[in-house]
């Protein structure tokens, strides 16, 4: 790895939420002061997945984490370390001296109050501060961040997303809950019914939001933003299967987006998914949801 001088935020950063924001703002601030590159060091997959052997459902894919850190917090370099069984064995001091300082060029580190690292999590904030002082590396430990007397955490936000409480999840995230993908071909039934949709697939091990219909925004590759009605679920009116789909009906838009990478931001849960007695009834409800979506974004520009 080329030797840039880096200030590095340490963590997994699932969701890139308000608690992580405090770390990244401090990282960007110090980097600007000392003329270093604001960076973040994260893992893939989640260490818990490797340790327990059970995939942990995540708020964000590694790609989305990287995009969010760059977009909202000015992090320029995101170093994604494969968390392998071999890497898991690395003692905390070796991780600090060899991986972070020697290989990544860390001159200053920023970590959270509960950050543990190295074999068996033996490294902690106190050890990190003491070792950094000894090695001539700057170090900041960021205290926990609370909202409504609740500690901002990925675990709590996952619960909100699973329950469909997107507005509260966004409050704790500090930005809209976001999924991204290249638009894939669906069954084109929406086009037949008069509302062509974009189809997204969930990335591996990413937590699906609660089934239902949402007011969303779709951001295209060229930066254009459009409002959309998005259904998350199994489409019971048109399908008999249980395959989860994410379909966005982009309002007042025409054009071919197949193959384009889009970002979908979720803002409000409109209703649960349900089976309609006919396609006409489904169509009527979708247009009602479109009106609700327009009203929501008119009130929340």
C-alpha positions as CSV (number, residue, x, y, z in Angstrom):
1,X,0.0,0.0,0.0
2,X,1.5,3.4,-1.0
3,X,2.6,5.4,2.0
4,X,0.2,8.3,2.4
5,X,0.1,10.1,5.7
6,X,-3.4,9.2,7.0
7,X,-5.7,10.1,9.9
8,X,-7.8,6.9,10.3
9,X,-11.2,6.4,11.9
10,X,-11.5,2.8,13.3
11,X,-14.7,0.8,13.3
12,X,-17.0,-1.4,11.4
13,X,-19.3,1.6,10.6
14,X,-22.5,-0.4,9.7
15,X,-25.1,2.2,8.6
16,X,-22.6,5.1,9.0
17,X,-24.8,6.5,11.7
18,X,-24.7,9.5,14.0
19,X,-22.4,7.8,16.4
20,X,-19.9,7.1,13.6
21,X,-20.3,10.7,12.4
22,X,-18.6,12.0,15.5
23,X,-15.5,9.9,14.7
24,X,-15.4,10.9,11.1
25,X,-15.9,14.6,11.7
26,X,-12.9,14.5,14.1
27,X,-10.9,12.5,11.6
28,X,-11.6,15.1,8.8
29,X,-10.8,17.9,11.2
30,X,-7.4,16.5,12.3
31,X,-6.5,15.5,8.7
32,X,-7.1,19.1,7.6
33,X,-5.0,20.5,10.4
34,X,-2.0,18.3,9.8
35,X,-2.2,17.9,6.0
36,X,-3.1,14.2,6.0
37,X,-5.7,12.1,4.1
38,X,-8.9,11.6,6.1
39,X,-9.5,7.8,6.1
40,X,-11.5,5.0,7.6
41,X,-10.5,1.4,8.3
42,X,-13.3,-1.2,8.2
43,X,-13.8,-4.9,7.7
44,X,-15.7,-7.3,5.4
45,X,-17.4,-9.5,6.5
46,X,-18.4,-8.4,10.0
47,X,-16.1,-9.9,12.6
48,X,-19.1,-11.4,14.4
49,X,-19.9,-13.4,11.2
50,X,-16.5,-15.0,11.2
51,X,-16.4,-15.6,15.0
52,X,-19.9,-17.1,15.3
53,X,-20.2,-18.6,11.8
54,X,-23.6,-17.0,11.4
55,X,-24.0,-14.0,9.0
56,X,-25.0,-10.8,10.7
57,X,-27.7,-8.9,8.8
58,X,-26.2,-5.5,8.0
59,X,-27.7,-2.0,7.4
60,X,-25.2,-1.3,4.6
61,X,-23.0,-3.2,2.2
62,X,-19.3,-2.4,2.1
63,X,-19.9,-0.4,-1.1
64,X,-22.7,1.6,0.5
65,X,-20.7,2.2,3.7
66,X,-17.8,3.6,1.5
67,X,-20.2,5.9,-0.5
68,X,-21.9,7.3,2.6
69,X,-18.6,8.0,4.4
70,X,-17.3,9.9,1.3
71,X,-20.6,11.7,0.6
72,X,-21.5,13.0,4.1
73,X,-18.2,13.2,6.0
74,X,-15.4,13.9,3.6
75,X,-13.6,10.6,4.1
76,X,-11.3,10.2,1.1
77,X,-9.8,6.7,1.6
78,X,-11.8,3.8,2.9
79,X,-9.6,0.7,3.6
80,X,-11.7,-2.5,3.6
81,X,-9.7,-5.3,5.3
82,X,-10.9,-8.8,4.6
83,X,-11.7,-10.3,8.1
84,X,-10.4,-13.8,7.6
85,X,-9.8,-16.5,10.3
86,X,-6.1,-15.8,9.9
87,X,-6.5,-12.0,10.4
88,X,-8.6,-12.7,13.5
89,X,-5.6,-14.2,15.1
90,X,-3.5,-11.0,14.9
91,X,-2.5,-9.6,18.3
92,X,-3.8,-6.1,18.9
93,X,-0.3,-4.6,19.1
94,X,0.7,-6.1,15.8
95,X,-2.5,-4.8,14.2
96,X,-1.7,-1.3,15.5
97,X,2.0,-1.3,14.6
98,X,2.1,-3.2,11.3
99,X,-1.4,-2.9,9.7
100,X,-2.3,0.6,10.7
101,X,1.0,2.4,11.1
102,X,3.4,0.6,8.8
103,X,1.0,-0.5,6.0
104,X,-1.6,2.2,6.1
105,X,0.6,5.2,7.1
106,X,-1.5,6.2,10.2
107,X,-0.2,9.2,12.0
108,X,-3.4,9.8,14.0
109,X,-6.2,7.4,15.0
110,X,-9.8,8.0,16.0
111,X,-11.8,5.3,17.8
112,X,-15.1,5.0,19.7
113,X,-15.4,4.5,23.5
114,X,-16.3,0.8,23.0
115,X,-13.7,-0.1,20.3
116,X,-12.1,-3.5,20.8
117,X,-9.6,-5.0,18.3
118,X,-7.0,-7.7,17.9
119,X,-7.1,-11.3,18.9
120,X,-10.0,-12.0,21.3
121,X,-10.7,-8.2,21.3
122,X,-7.8,-7.7,23.8
123,X,-7.1,-4.2,22.4
124,X,-9.3,-1.5,23.9
125,X,-9.4,2.4,23.9
126,X,-7.1,2.7,26.9
127,X,-4.4,0.4,25.4
128,X,-4.7,2.2,22.1
129,X,-4.1,5.6,23.7
130,X,-1.2,4.4,25.7
131,X,0.5,2.6,22.7
132,X,-0.1,5.6,20.4
133,X,1.5,7.9,22.9
134,X,4.5,5.6,23.1
135,X,4.8,5.3,19.3
136,X,4.3,9.0,18.6
137,X,0.9,8.6,16.9
138,X,-2.0,10.9,17.7
139,X,-5.1,9.4,19.2
140,X,-8.7,10.5,20.0
141,X,-11.3,8.4,21.8
142,X,-14.9,9.6,21.1
143,X,-17.5,9.3,23.7
144,X,-20.9,7.6,23.0
145,X,-23.5,9.6,21.2
146,X,-27.1,9.6,22.5
147,X,-30.5,10.7,21.1
148,X,-33.7,10.6,23.2
149,X,-31.5,9.1,26.0
150,X,-30.7,6.1,23.8
151,X,-27.2,5.3,22.7
152,X,-26.9,5.5,18.9
153,X,-26.0,2.0,17.7
154,X,-26.2,-0.1,14.6
155,X,-28.1,-2.8,16.6
156,X,-30.9,-0.3,17.6
157,X,-31.1,1.0,14.0
158,X,-31.4,-2.5,12.6
159,X,-34.4,-3.1,14.9
160,X,-36.0,0.1,13.6
161,X,-35.5,-0.8,9.9
162,X,-36.9,-4.3,10.5
163,X,-40.0,-2.8,12.1
164,X,-40.5,-0.3,9.2
165,X,-39.8,2.7,11.4
166,X,-37.8,4.4,8.7
167,X,-38.3,8.0,9.9
168,X,-36.8,7.2,13.4
169,X,-34.1,5.0,11.8
170,X,-33.1,8.0,9.6
171,X,-33.0,10.2,12.8
172,X,-30.5,7.9,14.4
173,X,-28.6,7.4,11.1
174,X,-28.3,11.1,10.5
175,X,-29.1,10.6,6.8
176,X,-31.7,8.6,4.8
177,X,-31.5,4.8,4.9
178,X,-30.0,3.9,1.5
179,X,-29.7,0.9,-0.7
180,X,-27.9,0.8,-4.1
181,X,-27.7,-1.6,-7.0
182,X,-27.6,-1.8,-10.8
183,X,-31.1,-1.8,-12.1
184,X,-32.1,-5.3,-13.2
185,X,-34.9,-6.6,-15.4
186,X,-38.1,-7.6,-13.7
187,X,-41.2,-9.1,-15.2
188,X,-42.2,-5.7,-16.6
189,X,-45.7,-6.0,-15.1
190,X,-45.5,-2.5,-13.8
191,X,-45.1,-1.2,-17.4
192,X,-48.2,-3.1,-18.4
193,X,-50.2,-1.6,-15.6
194,X,-48.9,1.9,-16.4
195,X,-46.2,2.5,-13.8
196,X,-42.8,1.1,-14.9
197,X,-40.6,0.2,-12.0
198,X,-36.9,-0.2,-11.3
199,X,-35.9,-3.5,-9.6
200,X,-33.1,-3.7,-7.1
201,X,-31.6,-6.7,-5.5
202,X,-30.4,-6.7,-1.9
203,X,-26.6,-7.2,-1.5
204,X,-25.5,-10.3,0.3
205,X,-26.1,-10.2,4.1
206,X,-27.9,-6.8,3.9
207,X,-30.9,-6.5,6.2
208,X,-34.2,-6.0,4.2
209,X,-36.5,-3.3,5.5
210,X,-39.9,-4.3,6.7
211,X,-42.3,-5.4,3.9
212,X,-44.5,-2.6,2.7
213,X,-44.7,0.5,0.6
214,X,-42.4,3.5,1.1
215,X,-41.9,7.1,0.0
216,X,-38.4,7.1,-1.5
217,X,-36.0,9.0,-3.6
218,X,-33.9,7.5,-6.5
219,X,-30.6,9.1,-7.3
220,X,-29.3,8.3,-10.8
221,X,-25.7,7.9,-12.0
222,X,-25.8,11.5,-13.5
223,X,-26.8,12.9,-10.1
224,X,-30.5,13.5,-10.9
225,X,-32.9,12.8,-8.0
226,X,-36.5,11.6,-8.5
227,X,-39.2,10.8,-6.0
228,X,-40.6,7.2,-6.1
229,X,-43.1,4.8,-4.6
230,X,-41.2,1.7,-3.6
231,X,-42.6,-1.7,-2.7
232,X,-40.5,-4.1,-0.6
233,X,-42.0,-7.6,-0.5
234,X,-43.2,-10.6,-2.4
235,X,-45.8,-9.0,-4.6
236,X,-48.7,-11.2,-3.4
237,X,-51.1,-9.7,-6.0
238,X,-49.0,-10.8,-8.9
239,X,-46.7,-13.6,-7.6
240,X,-47.3,-16.8,-5.6
241,X,-43.7,-17.1,-4.5
242,X,-41.8,-15.8,-1.5
243,X,-38.9,-14.1,-3.3
244,X,-38.3,-10.7,-1.9
245,X,-38.2,-7.8,-4.4
246,X,-37.5,-4.1,-4.1
247,X,-39.4,-2.2,-6.8
248,X,-39.5,1.5,-7.2
249,X,-42.1,3.4,-9.3
250,X,-40.3,6.6,-10.2
251,X,-42.9,9.4,-10.5
252,X,-43.0,11.6,-13.6
253,X,-40.1,9.9,-15.2
254,X,-39.5,8.2,-18.5
255,X,-36.3,6.6,-19.7
256,X,-34.4,3.3,-19.7
257,X,-32.3,2.8,-16.5
258,X,-31.4,-0.9,-17.0
259,X,-27.8,-1.5,-16.1
260,X,-27.4,1.9,-14.4
261,X,-26.3,2.0,-10.8
262,X,-28.9,3.9,-8.7
263,X,-29.2,4.8,-5.0
264,X,-32.5,4.5,-3.3
265,X,-33.2,6.6,-0.2
266,X,-36.1,5.6,2.1
267,X,-38.0,8.3,3.9
268,X,-41.5,7.2,5.0
269,X,-43.4,3.9,5.5
270,X,-46.8,4.3,3.8
271,X,-48.5,1.0,4.3
272,X,-48.0,-2.7,4.7
273,X,-47.8,-5.0,1.7
274,X,-51.1,-6.7,0.9
275,X,-52.9,-8.8,-1.7
276,X,-55.4,-6.9,-3.8
277,X,-58.5,-8.6,-5.4
278,X,-57.5,-7.4,-8.9
279,X,-54.9,-5.6,-10.9
280,X,-57.2,-2.6,-11.1
281,X,-57.4,-2.4,-7.4
282,X,-53.6,-2.6,-7.1
283,X,-53.2,0.1,-9.7
284,X,-55.6,2.4,-7.9
285,X,-53.7,2.0,-4.6
286,X,-50.3,2.6,-6.3
287,X,-51.6,5.9,-7.7
288,X,-52.9,6.8,-4.2
289,X,-49.5,6.0,-2.8
290,X,-48.0,8.2,-5.4
291,X,-50.2,11.1,-4.2
292,X,-49.1,10.4,-0.6
293,X,-45.4,10.5,-1.7
294,X,-45.8,13.8,-3.6
295,X,-47.5,15.3,-0.5
296,X,-44.8,14.0,1.8
297,X,-41.9,15.5,-0.2
298,X,-43.9,18.7,-0.7
299,X,-44.0,19.0,3.2
300,X,-40.4,17.7,3.6
301,X,-38.4,19.3,0.8
